[in-house]
Amino acid sequence: MIDIWQEIYSTIKRNKLRTSLTGFAIAWGIFMLIVLLGAGNGIIHAFEMESNERAYNAIKVFPGYTSKSFDGLKEGRRIQLDNRDLASTQEHFSANVISIGATVQQGSQVVSFGQEYLTIGIDGVYPNYLDMESQKLYRGRFVNEMDLKQRRKIIILHKRTAEVLFDKTKTDPLGQFVNVGGVMYQVVGVYTDDSSSADNNGFIPFTTLQTIYGKGDKLQNFIFSTKNLETEQANIAFEEQFRKMMGANHRFDPNDKSSIWIWNRFTQYIKSQGAMSLFRTAIWVIGIFTLLSGIVGVSNIMLITVKERTREFGIRKALGAKPRSILFLIIVESILITAFFGYIGMVAGIGVTEWMNAAFGNQTMDNGMWSSTVFHDPTVDLKIAIQATITLVVAGTLAGFFPARKAVRIRPIEALRAD
């Protein structure tokens, strides 16, 4: 066995350029496949994370401006959502609405505790807010129904806000009272999120904000979870009926899409799933063709190698070497070269994906209303990397096996005459 390794080493040493070209084709094919899959996974993982953080069966409604004249009213009129829209939605669509909530906002307010202070926005919300959005409760509790009914002055702060106000004095924020623009609120909870946005808004009961800050019955947006809408067609039909109801409430043409903006997460999810499926397929197609190019490169080089060594095989057979021993030598050499350089390509590819993960592994994009993760965890399953490497090793071995088997079957005298 030692003789075989020595012979393989001497063969590789005599053909450094050929071996280097073979190795580069192998390493490059594996490297590019892993990097492409890693980059694609970064986008796919970001989409999956965003989808998992928010309820699929949710519809969020925002106000807009009319683009058509209707019922004697001119175009360009701003639609102002109000509490009546919540009641109408629950009344007309009880068969499809599970729970409903709304948000009303108050601009920048100075919040202070002792000597510490900072400026944050205040959002009045319903108890179902956390079920619909990406924020997660870190400590304490969130707004409940009793808070809404009694218009309690309680607040849930962002973890970053709580750290600024309470960390220096090492005070537990829960149960403490903070001054928000001259109004005292008791801290009952702390929330967090995965967003890199600087939005640290505090949450108070929806009814409390409407009352204290004189919002009347107006609101910024409302959101509700749905049931019995399991297809895209059912959701489209629901949206049409919903627009008719909203049009009757605010006197705008139901076909005027700009009057209100409906963000249906279910239909968006279905469309995104289709796009992600095509994207995933495209990545694999590109990656497989990249791997195939490496296999073709290895095959061509191995064919040339065997052809160049046909005279050598003839001499070996003339000296008494058995065809099986010659074939075994070629196969071992092929396995050694493809495995070694395949491993290099695999390690380099995994290294690049790990670098991408460290440098760009949690990229977000702020679209003005919320922050979305667009690139997350661009890594590749080690099993896939190993399987791709083994595939290339097997291909390289077969590429050397068949021409070598043909060559060793040639009679020694014919092999010695080969060019």
DOPAGU-485757 format. One line per 10 residues: their letters; for each residue x, y, z of C-alpha. Coordinates in Angstrom, 1 decimal. Example, Ala and Ser with C-alpha at 12.3 -4.5 7.8 and 13.67 -1.06 7.14 Angstrom:
2
as> 12.3 -4.5 7.8  13.7 -1.1 7.1
***
This chain:
419
midiwqeiys> 0.0 0.0 0.0  2.9 2.3 0.7  4.2 1.7 -2.8  0.9 2.9 -4.2  1.0 6.1 -2.2  4.5 6.7 -3.3  3.6 6.1 -6.9  0.6 8.4 -6.7  2.8 11.1 -5.1  5.4 10.8 -7.9
tikrnklrts> 2.7 11.0 -10.6  1.2 14.1 -9.1  4.6 15.7 -8.7  5.5 15.0 -12.3  2.2 16.6 -13.5  1.8 19.6 -11.2  -0.1 21.8 -13.7  -2.5 19.1 -14.7  -3.2 18.2 -11.1  -3.6 21.9 -10.2
ltgfaiawgi> -6.1 22.4 -13.0  -8.1 19.3 -11.9  -8.1 20.5 -8.3  -9.2 24.0 -9.2  -12.2 22.7 -11.2  -13.2 20.5 -8.3  -12.7 23.1 -5.6  -14.4 25.9 -7.6  -17.5 23.8 -8.3  -18.0 22.9 -4.7
fmlivllgag> -17.1 26.5 -3.5  -19.6 28.2 -5.9  -22.4 25.8 -5.1  -22.1 26.4 -1.3  -21.8 30.1 -1.7  -24.8 30.3 -4.0  -26.9 28.2 -1.6  -25.7 30.2 1.4  -26.7 33.5 -0.2  -30.0 32.2 -1.3
ngiihafeme> -30.7 30.7 2.1  -30.0 34.1 3.7  -32.9 35.6 1.7  -35.2 32.6 2.3  -34.4 32.4 6.0  -35.2 36.1 6.4  -38.6 35.6 4.7  -39.4 32.6 6.9  -38.4 34.5 10.0  -40.5 37.5 9.1
sneraynaik> -43.4 35.2 8.3  -43.1 33.3 11.6  -43.0 36.5 13.7  -46.5 37.7 12.5  -49.8 36.0 12.2  -50.5 34.7 8.7  -54.3 35.2 9.0  -54.2 38.9 9.6  -55.5 41.9 7.6  -54.3 45.4 8.4
vfpgytsksf> -56.1 48.5 7.2  -54.5 51.9 6.7  -56.2 55.1 5.6  -55.5 56.7 2.2  -56.8 59.4 -0.2  -59.6 59.1 -2.7  -58.6 59.1 -6.3  -62.1 59.3 -7.7  -65.0 61.7 -7.1  -68.0 59.9 -5.5
dglkegrriq> -71.5 60.8 -4.2  -70.9 64.5 -4.9  -67.5 64.5 -3.1  -64.3 65.5 -4.9  -61.2 63.3 -5.3  -58.2 63.8 -3.1  -60.2 63.5 0.1  -58.4 61.9 3.0  -60.1 59.0 4.6  -60.0 59.0 8.4
ldnrdlastq> -60.5 55.7 10.1  -62.5 55.7 13.4  -64.0 53.4 16.0  -67.1 52.9 13.8  -65.0 50.8 11.4  -64.1 48.4 14.2  -67.8 47.9 15.1  -68.9 47.5 11.5  -66.2 45.0 10.7  -67.2 42.8 13.7
ehfsanvisi> -70.9 43.2 12.8  -70.7 42.5 9.1  -68.0 39.9 9.1  -68.5 37.9 12.3  -68.2 34.6 10.3  -64.6 35.6 9.3  -63.2 37.8 12.0  -61.6 36.2 15.1  -60.3 39.2 16.9  -59.9 42.9 16.1
gatvqqgsqv> -57.7 45.7 17.4  -56.5 49.1 16.4  -53.7 51.5 16.9  -53.8 55.2 17.7  -50.6 57.2 18.0  -49.3 60.2 19.9  -46.1 61.9 18.7  -42.8 62.3 20.5  -43.2 62.5 24.3  -40.5 62.9 26.9
vsfgqeylti> -40.5 60.0 29.4  -38.5 60.3 32.6  -37.7 58.5 35.8  -35.7 60.3 38.3  -32.8 62.1 36.6  -33.0 59.9 33.5  -35.1 60.8 30.5  -35.5 60.3 26.7  -38.0 60.9 23.9  -40.3 58.1 22.6
gidgvypnyl> -43.6 57.8 20.7  -46.7 56.4 22.4  -49.0 53.9 20.8  -52.5 53.1 22.1  -53.2 49.4 21.3  -55.5 46.5 21.9  -54.6 43.3 23.9  -54.2 41.3 20.6  -51.4 43.5 19.4  -48.6 41.1 20.3
dmesqklyrg> -50.5 38.3 18.5  -50.4 40.2 15.3  -47.0 42.0 15.3  -43.4 41.0 15.7  -42.8 42.4 19.1  -42.4 40.0 22.0  -43.1 40.4 25.7  -39.8 40.3 27.6  -41.0 40.8 31.2  -44.3 41.5 33.0
rfvnemdlkq> -47.6 41.7 31.1  -49.2 43.4 28.2  -52.4 45.5 27.8  -55.5 43.5 28.8  -59.3 44.0 28.5  -59.7 45.5 31.9  -57.1 48.1 31.0  -59.2 49.1 28.0  -62.5 49.3 30.0  -61.1 51.3 32.9
rrkiiilhkr> -58.8 53.4 30.7  -55.9 52.6 33.0  -52.7 54.6 32.9  -50.3 51.7 32.4  -47.4 51.5 30.0  -45.2 48.8 28.4  -41.8 50.0 27.6  -39.2 48.8 25.1  -36.3 47.0 26.6  -33.9 49.7 25.4
taevlfdktk> -36.0 52.4 27.0  -36.2 50.5 30.3  -32.4 50.2 30.3  -31.9 53.9 29.8  -34.3 54.8 32.6  -33.6 52.2 35.2  -30.2 50.5 34.7  -28.1 53.3 36.3  -30.1 53.1 39.5  -30.4 49.3 39.2
tdplgqfvnv> -34.2 49.6 39.7  -36.7 47.0 38.6  -38.9 48.8 36.1  -42.0 46.7 36.8  -44.3 48.6 39.1  -42.5 51.9 38.8  -44.2 55.1 37.7  -42.7 57.1 34.8  -43.6 60.6 33.7  -44.7 60.8 30.1
ggvmyqvvgv> -45.3 64.4 29.0  -46.7 65.3 32.4  -48.8 62.2 32.8  -47.8 59.4 35.2  -48.0 55.8 33.9  -47.2 52.6 35.8  -44.8 50.2 34.0  -46.4 46.8 33.9  -44.3 45.2 31.1  -41.2 45.4 29.0
ytddsssadn> -41.1 44.2 25.4  -38.4 43.5 22.8  -38.1 42.7 19.1  -35.5 41.5 16.6  -35.5 44.8 14.7  -32.5 47.1 14.4  -34.9 50.0 14.1  -34.5 52.8 16.6  -38.3 52.8 17.1  -38.7 52.4 20.9
ngfipfttlq> -42.4 53.3 21.2  -44.2 52.7 24.5  -47.6 50.9 24.5  -50.6 52.0 26.5  -54.3 51.0 26.3  -56.0 52.2 23.2  -58.9 53.9 25.1  -56.5 55.6 27.4  -54.6 57.3 24.6  -57.8 58.4 22.9
tiygkgdklq> -59.1 59.9 26.1  -56.0 61.6 27.5  -54.7 63.0 24.2  -58.0 64.1 22.8  -58.1 61.7 19.8  -61.9 61.4 19.9  -62.9 58.2 18.0  -60.1 58.5 15.4  -57.4 55.8 14.9  -54.3 55.3 12.7
nfifstknle> -55.0 51.8 11.5  -56.7 48.6 12.6  -56.0 45.0 12.3  -58.0 41.8 12.6  -57.3 38.1 12.4  -59.5 36.0 10.1  -60.9 32.5 9.8  -62.6 30.4 7.1  -60.5 32.2 4.4  -58.1 29.5 3.3
teqaniafee> -57.5 30.3 -0.3  -56.4 33.3 -2.2  -59.7 33.6 -4.0  -61.6 33.6 -0.7  -59.5 36.4 0.6  -59.9 38.4 -2.6  -63.7 38.1 -2.4  -63.6 39.0 1.3  -61.5 42.2 0.5  -64.1 43.2 -2.1
qfrkmmganh> -66.9 43.0 0.4  -64.9 44.7 3.0  -64.2 47.6 0.7  -67.9 48.0 0.0  -68.6 48.2 3.8  -65.8 50.8 4.3  -67.0 52.7 1.2  -70.4 53.0 2.8  -68.9 54.2 6.1  -66.8 56.9 4.5
rfdpndkssi> -68.5 57.6 1.2  -65.9 56.5 -1.3  -66.1 54.3 -4.4  -65.4 50.7 -3.3  -63.3 50.2 -6.5  -61.1 53.1 -5.5  -58.1 51.2 -4.2  -56.2 54.2 -3.0  -59.0 55.2 -0.5  -57.8 52.6 2.0
wiwnrftqyi> -54.8 50.3 1.9  -55.5 46.7 2.8  -52.5 44.6 3.7  -53.6 41.0 3.7  -50.8 38.9 5.1  -52.3 35.6 3.9  -52.4 36.5 0.2  -49.0 38.2 0.6  -47.7 35.0 2.2  -49.0 32.8 -0.6
ksqgamslfr> -47.4 35.0 -3.3  -44.2 35.2 -1.3  -44.2 31.4 -0.9  -44.5 31.0 -4.7  -41.7 33.5 -5.3  -39.5 31.8 -2.7  -40.1 28.4 -4.3  -39.1 29.7 -7.7  -36.1 31.4 -6.1  -35.0 28.2 -4.3
taiwvigift> -35.4 26.3 -7.6  -33.3 28.8 -9.5  -30.6 28.7 -6.9  -30.4 24.9 -7.1  -30.4 25.0 -10.9  -27.6 27.5 -11.0  -25.7 25.6 -8.3  -26.1 22.2 -10.0  -24.9 23.6 -13.4  -22.0 25.1 -11.6
llsgivgvsn> -21.3 21.7 -10.0  -21.7 20.0 -13.4  -19.2 22.4 -15.0  -16.7 21.2 -12.3  -17.6 17.6 -13.1  -17.1 18.2 -16.8  -13.8 19.8 -16.1  -12.6 16.9 -14.0  -13.8 14.4 -16.6  -12.0 16.1 -19.4
imlitvkert> -8.8 16.3 -17.4  -9.0 12.7 -16.3  -9.6 11.6 -19.9  -6.5 13.4 -21.0  -4.6 12.0 -18.0  -5.5 8.4 -18.9  -4.7 8.9 -22.6  -1.3 10.3 -21.8  -0.5 7.3 -19.6  -1.6 4.6 -22.0
refgirkalg> 2.1 3.9 -23.0  2.9 3.7 -19.2  0.1 1.2 -18.8  1.6 -0.9 -21.6  5.0 -0.9 -20.0  3.5 -1.9 -16.7  1.6 -4.8 -18.3  4.7 -5.9 -20.2  6.6 -6.1 -16.9  3.9 -8.3 -15.4
akprsilfli> 1.5 -5.9 -13.8  -2.1 -7.1 -13.7  -4.8 -4.9 -15.3  -6.6 -4.9 -11.9  -3.7 -3.3 -10.1  -3.3 -0.6 -12.8  -7.0 0.2 -12.6  -6.9 0.3 -8.8  -4.0 2.8 -9.0  -6.0 5.1 -11.3
ivesilitaf> -9.1 4.9 -9.1  -7.2 5.6 -5.9  -5.5 8.6 -7.5  -8.8 10.0 -8.8  -10.4 9.6 -5.3  -7.4 11.2 -3.6  -7.3 14.3 -5.9  -11.1 14.9 -6.0  -11.5 14.3 -2.2  -8.6 16.6 -1.3
fgyigmvagi> -9.6 19.5 -3.5  -13.3 18.9 -2.9  -12.6 19.3 0.8  -10.7 22.5 0.2  -13.6 23.9 -1.9  -16.1 22.8 0.8  -14.2 24.4 3.7  -13.6 27.6 1.6  -17.3 27.8 0.8  -18.4 27.2 4.4
gvtewmnaaf> -15.9 29.8 5.5  -17.4 32.4 3.1  -20.9 31.7 4.2  -19.9 32.0 7.9  -18.2 35.3 7.0  -21.5 36.5 5.3  -23.4 35.4 8.4  -21.1 37.4 10.7  -21.0 40.5 8.5  -24.5 40.5 7.0
gnqtmdngmw> -26.4 37.9 8.9  -29.2 40.0 10.2  -29.8 42.8 7.7  -33.0 44.8 8.0  -34.8 47.4 5.9  -36.9 50.2 7.4  -39.8 51.0 5.0  -41.1 53.9 7.1  -43.8 52.0 9.0  -42.0 48.9 10.2
sstvfhdptv> -38.6 47.3 9.9  -38.3 44.0 7.9  -35.4 41.5 7.9  -34.1 41.0 4.4  -31.1 38.8 4.9  -30.6 36.3 7.8  -28.4 33.3 8.5  -26.8 32.8 5.1  -25.4 29.3 5.9  -25.7 25.9 4.3
dlkiaiqati> -26.5 22.6 6.0  -23.3 20.6 6.4  -25.0 17.5 5.1  -25.7 19.3 1.8  -22.0 20.5 1.5  -20.8 16.9 2.2  -23.2 15.4 -0.3  -22.1 17.8 -3.0  -18.5 17.0 -2.3  -19.1 13.2 -2.4
tlvvagtlag> -21.0 13.7 -5.7  -18.0 15.4 -7.2  -15.7 12.7 -5.8  -17.8 10.0 -7.3  -18.0 11.8 -10.7  -14.2 12.3 -10.7  -13.7 8.6 -9.9  -16.0 7.5 -12.7  -14.4 9.9 -15.1  -11.1 8.2 -14.5
ffparkavri> -12.5 4.6 -14.2  -14.0 4.1 -17.6  -11.2 5.4 -19.8  -8.7 3.6 -17.5  -10.5 0.3 -17.9  -10.5 0.7 -21.6  -6.8 1.5 -21.6  -5.7 -1.4 -19.4  -7.5 -3.8 -21.8  -5.3 -2.9 -24.6
rpiealrad> -2.5 -5.4 -25.4  0.9 -4.2 -24.2  2.3 -4.0 -27.8  -0.6 -1.7 -28.9  -0.3 0.4 -25.7  3.4 1.0 -26.4  2.5 2.3 -29.9  0.0 4.8 -28.5  0.8 8.5 -28.9
***
